[in-house]
Amino acid sequence: MSFRATVLTLYPEMFPGPLAVSLAGRAKASGTWSLEAVQIRDFATDKHRSVDDTPAGGGAGMVMRADVLARAIDHAAPEGDPRPKLLMSPRGIPLTQARVRQLATGPGAVILCGRFEGVDQRLIEARALEEVSIGDYVLSGGEPAALVLLDAVVRLLPGVMGNESSGTEESFESGLLEHPHYTRPQNFEGGEIPEVLLSGNHRRIAEWRLAEAEKITRERRPDLWAAYQEAAKSK
Ligand code: SAH
C-alpha cells in the first residue's frame, strides 16, 4: 500500500517542488507514495473567490475562513478517510522523528498549509486538525513546512533509502545526535581521520561513535541529553 499525501494550499505550484528530485522523486515515480496538491481557492463561493477575511476583534492581517477550508478538507478527505489531518502551524506540537516514523507507517496525510495570520479556530476544532510545528520560528506560509514534513516521512517509506540501516542509526533515532563522519582524503588541510576509524576494529569503532554521539548531545542539546539519561535509568 502506498503513502498518499494530499496538500491543501493557495500555492499548489509549490508542489512537489524539491520532492520531485532525488530519493523522494524516484520513490514517487515508482508509486511508493503519491502527492495531490489541492487549490483551496477552488472552494470559495463568492465572486471574488475570497479565502480570507479580517480578524474578529480587529488587528493586523487576515484570517483564513473556516467555511472555505472545511469544504476543501471535506473534498480532499471525505468521511471515513483514515489519514490524519494535519495543520502546519507555529503553535503546533513540534515535529519529532518519532511522529515522522508513525506517519510513515500510516496510510498517508492530509496537510493544510496556512497563510496570512492563520486559520479560524473553529475549523481546527470542527475537523480535529493536529497542529504541527517544524520549529520555533515563523514562516510566511505552511508550504515549506509541509515539504519538510513530507521529506522526512518519505525517506522512511519501505525501499526509499538504499541502505536500510542508515534510517535507524541516525540522529534522534537513538535519542542522541549522530557521531561525526569522515571520508577520504586521509589528510585534509592538516586534519587526519581519527585513528580508531582506520583500525578495522568494529567494537572499538562502535564504542568511539557512541562516546562522540553522547558528547555532542550533552554539549548541544541538554534537553535530549536529559531525556536520554532518563531513558537509560529506566532500562
Ligand atoms: N500569526 C501566526 C503566524 C502565521 S504564519 C502566529 O503568530 O502564530 C502563516 C502560516 O505559516 C501559518 O498559518 C502556518 O501554516 C505556517 N507556519 C509558519 N511558521 C510555521 C512553523 N514554524 N511550523 C509550521 N508551520 C508554520
Boltz pocket constraint, residues with backbone or C-beta under 6 A from the ligand:
constraints:
  - pocket:
      binder: B
      contacts: [[A, 87], [A, 88], [A, 89], [A, 90], [A, 91], [A, 112], [A, 113], [A, 114], [A, 115], [A, 116], [A, 117], [A, 118], [A, 119], [A, 132], [A, 133], [A, 134], [A, 135], [A, 136], [A, 137], [A, 138], [A, 139], [A, 140], [A, 141], [A, 142], [A, 143], [A, 145]]
      max_distance: 6.0
